[in-house]
């Protein structure tokens, strides 16, 4: 679902910058809002999960360490 909004822009600004540039700026702003909304959802999801105390996460972390530790340990 989409909602259409009407905004008022001074004609002098529109004449100086141009309609295409204003449209481009508004589209970029909407994209930034979408990214902020997605980031907020991710943070909310992450705050609901306690990964430090999650047994499955700890097991996966240990397995990854066992598989990759040779790259990081000095011999």
Secondary structure, 3 states (H helix, E strand, C coil): CCCCCCCCCCHHHHHHHCHHHHHHHHHHHHHHHHHHHHHHHHHHHHHHCCHHHCHHHHHHHHHHHHHHHHHCCCC
